[in-house]
Amino acid sequence: MPAVIGADLRVPVRGGGLVPYANLDYAASAPCLEPVYAAVTAALPAYSSVHRGAGYASRLTTARYERARETVRAFAGARPDDAVVFTRNTTDAMNLLARCLPEGTTVVVFDTEHHASLLPWPRAVRLTPPAFPGEAVRMADEALAGIDGPALLVVTAASNVTGELWPVAALAHIAHRHGARIAVDAAQFAPHRPLDITALDLDYAAFSGHKLYAPFGTGALIGRPDWLAQAEPYLRGGGAVRSVAETVEWSDDPEARHEAGTPNVLGAIALAAACEALGATGWTPLIREEERLLARLRAGLAAIDGVHELCLWEPDHPRVGIVSFVVAGRPAREVAEELATGHGIGVRDGRFCAHPFVRHLIAARLPGAAAAGGCGDGSIGAVRASIGIGTTDEHIDRLLAALREIARG
């Protein structure tokens, strides 16, 4: 397993002293892998501008930047002609795609989505949370059948709230049967499972470097080039143009067209280094260790009276290392703060940029626990623990022991 930067971090706790930090907040931002840090450090001495410089450093940096694009393409299992546009993150990627939709496109999206996939679309049909995976396919089928004109189905590959895996291959099949396209939010999927755009027959996929152990401000939108090449540039400026005179000729290259200005070269190098590190490790040991730790966490939570895990589907449905829960009678923020200040544990609390979904889960799945949650503004929320490379048995056991103490009051 590659090591993460900060694995030896010690944090202050109430009463004085320092304890090893138990980072269980990977779904928000994952720590930096040591190979990623090494790649960025190696690139810095020759860092320069890209694409238009004649100097050695500029040519070397350009080569590294474009090589990073090809590494990300291979990591995602993209088709040879797919565009790989570097963005800031998944939110940026989805907003870019929203700007590139053909006129009159209707977007079909579930209320279970992260706001990055729920909010950017100018014309959307929102679907209620499905009771089981097959119902998700049926609901998408019915919604797409009623659309006249271009359509796009948007769905997550792995929920950022529950970790549950969505049936993206079946949904892609349904979308294409109706002549629609599908865009997948892979932000929580890509760090945990191999992404294969070609095998899944996806039209677009987006993910973020900061969730993929490369927290240097770069993500990617990957997919079919035609919509991107025909749309107005996402940003207007240098690099996106072929010529500027009385009129402007924009680049026909969809990657250059939507990467105006000096790009985040180091972010792209970092993202590629993370992709290479995960590929070199291999997915089998990563998945095996994650599933072992996740089983330990979920079994421990289930054994604590007053702690309720949030799930959309059956408890044994496949998922990545993300668990959200409420503690009866305790606001989510209060629980998270106690874990941090009393035990040196980092988790997330609130509604995780998925407000409709969290409200649905608490109200529909755990109506008796509705009084348990609480964000800073008094609204309903939950606690989320998420794991990744660097998570240990001790981190899980410390969380469970702390929650037993909190639940007892």
Disulfide bonds with the S-S distance in Angstrom:
none
